[in-house]
Amino acid sequence: MNEILDITMPGTARAEYIEVEKSVRLHITDAGKGKPIVLIHGWPLSDEMYEYQYNDLIKNNFRTVGITLRGFGKSDKPYSDYTYDVHASDIKKVLDKLKIEEAVLVGFSMGGAIAIRYVAAYNAAHVSKLVLVAAAAPIWTKREDFQYNLPKNAVDDLIELNYKDRPKLLSNFAKIFSATETSLNEGIGKWLNGICLSASSYATAQCLIALRDTDLRGDLSKIKIPTVIMHGRKDKICSFDLAEQMKSGISNSHIVAFENSGHSLFLEETQKFNTELIKFAGE
């Protein structure tokens, strides 16, 4: 199960699960040939959120690798730690085993925060470019010296609701996921909700704690690779202020603003998102 098959041979199946530690396997989508793009999902989704990116990327000659973090989607769901460091270590093990080099690393929301920690902690191992999509960084919650985004007690309320009524938590989250409640059609909304329900309740809460408490400001200056920050102007989950804070902290970075999008820019302005990603990856 853990053996990585030779993907250079036509018709050879690729591993769908990779073991990152004993009894913990991550679900992987690995398709296409060419320069690698590695996709990290947000809370509480899975790599399936990139359904409307996979085909465009593969058609444009990219090897596209989606990693579902532990606790989410089809990955294993241990009752263990869910810090950014644990997720970054898992990503490193996957890229080691797949022998990925010179990849474009894409992280959405919490996945963007984890991508920042990965690049900072491992000196951009396996990675040549970084794409931060509506990233929950450098901090998701307010501090005395960081007056942006959500107050900590708002996240405490989310954690409490997770343990009382997780479907209601997801329903509330869906209402602010896009620029307006009708930006995404009903079918897309139900599809996203199904992905979110596949997460474990424990991981959902533990990752909210990591989102609430982790300060990545010290990581930003360690990022030296070209970085694009894609962010919706109408984002209610990770305010546009965060994009500006990331740009000021990452030396080789620029912002691509999505004027008509909230948090779900990859679905609200899909064609623009895919085009910008393909352009940056191909430069």
N, C-alpha and C positions, 0 to 999 in steps of 0.2 A: 504493500500500500504506500510505503514511504519512498519507494524508488522513483526517481525522476526519469521518465522515458526520453529517448532520443527524439527530440521534436524536429530534427532536420529532415527526417525521412517523411515523404508524402504519405498521408493517411495514418500516421502514427498518433494514437490517442495521447493526450497530455494529462498529467496528474490533475485531479480535481480537488484533492486534499493533500495538504502538507503538514506533517507533524512538527510542531515547534517545541514541544516538550512532552514528556511521558503523559499519554492520555489526553493531549490537547492537539487537535488537528484543526487547521484553518481551511475554509472553503476558498478555492481559487478559480477564477475564470481566466483562462489563458488561451488566446486565439490570435490568429494573424501572424504575419511575418514582417520583419523590418525593424526599425528603431523602436525600442521598448518604451511604452507608456504604462506607468503603474498607478492605479486608481485606488484611493482610500476613501471609504464612505464616511458619512456623518452619523451622529446619534439620532435615533436608535435604529438606523437603516442597515443595509448590507450592500455588498457589491452589486446586487441586482438593481440598485438605484440608477446605475449607469447604462441601463438598457438602451437608451436613445443616444448614447455616445458610442457604444461598442461597434455597431455596424459602420458608422462613418469613419471611425479610426481604422478599422480593419481594411475598409475599401481604399483608404489613403496610405496603405502600406506601413502600418504600425503594428508591431506585436503588442497586444493590449492585455495587460494583466490586472485583474481586479482582485483585491484581497479583502475578505470579510474578517473583521477583527473578532477575536474571541468574545463569546457571549452574545453574538448577533447572527442573524440569518441562519445559514446552514453550518456555520462553524460550531465547534464544541463550546460548551457553556459551563466551565468550571466555577465552583465557589472559591475564588481566589482573588488575587489583586488585579485591579483594572486601572492602574496608573498609566500616565502617558509613557513612562519609562518601560513598562511591561509591553505595551502595544508597539513601541518603537523597536524593542528587542525582537518581538515576533516578526515585524516587517523585515528586519535585518536577516533573520534566519530564513525567511522565505526567499529573499533575493539572493542570499548565499546559495541556497539549494538549487534555485533556478539558474544560477550563474548569469544573472542579469548585470549588464554593464552599460554605463552612459545613458541611463533611463531618465525620462521626464517623470518626476514624481508629482502626482496631483492629489491634493487633499481637500475635501469638502467639510466645512463647519468644524466639528470636533476632529475629523480626519485631517483638516488643515493644521490644527494645533499639534496633532501628533506628528504630522510631516515636518513641522518646524523642529520639534524635539528630536526627531530622527536625524535630520540633517545636521543639527548642532551637536548631538551626542556622538555621531559616527562619522563626522567630518565628510558628510555627503557621500558615504560609501555607496557605490553602484549607481550614483545619481549625478546627472550633469546639469539639470534644470529643475526648477520648482514652480508649481502652480498652486496658489492658495485661493480657493474658491469659497467665498462667504465664510472665511475662516474665523473660528472662535478664539481669536488671538489678538494681541499678546496676552490679554486677560479677558475673561468672559464676564467678570463681575467687578463692581466698583471697589476701589480702595481710597484711602484718604488722598493718596497721590496719583489716583487714576479714576477720574470722574466720568467714565464712559460705560455705556451698556447697562446691564441689569444690576440691581442691588442683590446682595447675597441672600437676603431673606426671601426673595422671589424664587430662588432656586431651592431653598429649603422647602417652600410650599410645593414645588414640583416633586421633590423626593417624597414628601409625605403623601401626596396624591398617588404616586406610583404604587405605594404599598396599600392604599385604600381602594383605588379604582383606576387601574392602569389604562383601560380603554378610554376613560374620560380624560386622562392626561394626554393621550394621543389625539383625541378629538379636539381638545383645547389647543394643542400644539399645531394641529392642521389649520386651525382658523387664522393663525398668524404666520404660516409657512410661506405664503406668497404675498404679493403686493396687495391683493384684495382676496376676500373669501371666494370669489368666483374666477380668479386668475387661472386656476386649473380646473378642468372639467371633472364631473362626478366620477367618471371611470378612473381617471388618473389618481384622484383622491383615494378611492377605494383600494387601488393597487398599492399606493404608498402605505396606506394603513395596514394592509396585509403584511407587507415587509416588516413594518415596525412591530407588529404583534408577534413576529417570529423571534424577536429578541427575548432574552431571559429578563425577568423582573429584577433579579439581583444585579446583572450587568447594567441594566438601564439606570438603576439607582447609583451604583458605584461610579459609573462614568459621569453622572451628574455631579457627584462629589469632586471628581477630578476636574471637570469643567469649572466648577465653582471656585476651587482652591488653587489651581496651578497658575503660576506667574511665569510667562515665557519671555519677559522683557530682556533678561540676560542672554537668551538664546539667539535673539535677532541679529546681534552683531557678529555672531559666529557663522552666519550664512553668507557665503561668498559667491555662490553660483547664481547665474541669471534667474530672476524671479519675477513672475507676473502675478498680480493680485487682482482677481476678478471678483467684483462685489456689486450687489444690487443697491441702487440708491434708496430703495424703499424697504430695505431689510429691517424687520422688527425683532429678529432674533439675534443677529450680530450687526449692530448699527454700522453705518458707513464710516463713522468715526474710527472704528477699529481698522478699516482698510488704510486710513490715513496714518494711524499709529504704526502699522506694520511697515508702510512705505518709509516712514521716517527712521525706522530702526534697521531696515535691511538695505545695505548700501547699493546693491546692483538690482534695484527693483523698480517696477512701474505699475500703475493702476490702470485696469480696463474697467470703466464704469458701465453698469447695465441700468440705463435710465428707467426702464419700465418694469424692473423686477424687484421682488422682495428677496427672501432667502433662497427660493428655489429657482435661481436664474438658469440652471441647467435644463429646466423644464419650461420656464416662462419664456425664455428667449433661446430656445434650443439651437436654432441654426446659427445665431451669432456666437453662442458659447462654443459650439463645435468648430466653427470657422476660426475663432480666435485661438482655441487650443491647438488645432492643426497647424496654424500659421506659426505660433510660438515654438511648437515642438519641432517644426521643420527648419527653423532658422539656423 
